[in-house]
Structures are given as structure tokens and as C-alpha cells.
């Protein structure tokens, strides 16, 4: 079974302005995150 890689196939869009940020002193930008490992945790109150 071949492994499919999506690396470099689509450029990420900049995060929208006006978001609420947790555990950061200021909003993050893609430029500041470039070259770093990023874990996004999406959650909701249910």
C-alpha cells in the first residue's frame, strides 16, 4: 500500500484577525510559525 503525502500541495491561509487566543501573549501568524511543529486543538462546548 502506497503512502500518500500532502506535504507542499496546498498553501495554508493566514489565520483570520479577531480570533480569541488561549495561552499566547499575542495573536500568532504563519510567518512566526514557519519551520515549527504546530498542533491545532479544535474543541467546542457540548
C-alpha positions as CSV (number, residue, x, y, z in Angstrom):
1,X,0.0,0.0,0.0
2,X,1.5,3.3,-1.0
3,X,1.6,6.2,1.4
4,X,0.1,9.5,0.2
5,X,1.9,12.7,1.2
6,X,0.1,16.0,1.1
7,X,3.3,18.0,2.0
8,X,3.6,21.1,-0.1
9,X,0.5,20.5,-2.1
10,X,-1.6,23.4,-0.7
11,X,-0.5,26.7,0.9
12,X,-2.0,27.5,4.3
13,X,-4.1,30.6,4.5
14,X,-3.3,33.3,7.1
15,X,-5.4,32.9,10.3
16,X,-8.3,35.4,10.5
17,X,-7.9,38.6,12.5
18,X,-10.1,39.0,15.6
19,X,-9.8,35.4,17.0
20,X,-9.7,34.7,20.7
21,X,-6.3,33.2,21.6
22,X,-5.5,31.0,24.6
23,X,-2.0,30.5,26.1
24,X,-0.3,33.1,23.9
25,X,0.6,36.7,24.7
26,X,-0.4,37.9,21.2
27,X,-2.1,36.5,18.1
28,X,0.0,34.1,16.0
29,X,0.9,34.4,12.4
30,X,2.0,31.8,9.8
31,X,5.3,33.7,9.4
32,X,6.0,33.3,13.1
33,X,5.2,29.6,13.0
34,X,7.2,28.8,9.9
35,X,9.6,25.8,10.4
36,X,7.9,24.8,13.7
37,X,5.8,21.8,14.6
38,X,2.2,23.1,15.3
39,X,-0.6,21.2,17.0
40,X,-4.1,22.6,16.5
41,X,-6.7,21.5,19.0
42,X,-10.2,22.3,17.9
43,X,-12.8,21.8,20.6
44,X,-16.3,23.0,21.5
45,X,-18.6,23.1,24.4
46,X,-21.1,20.3,24.0
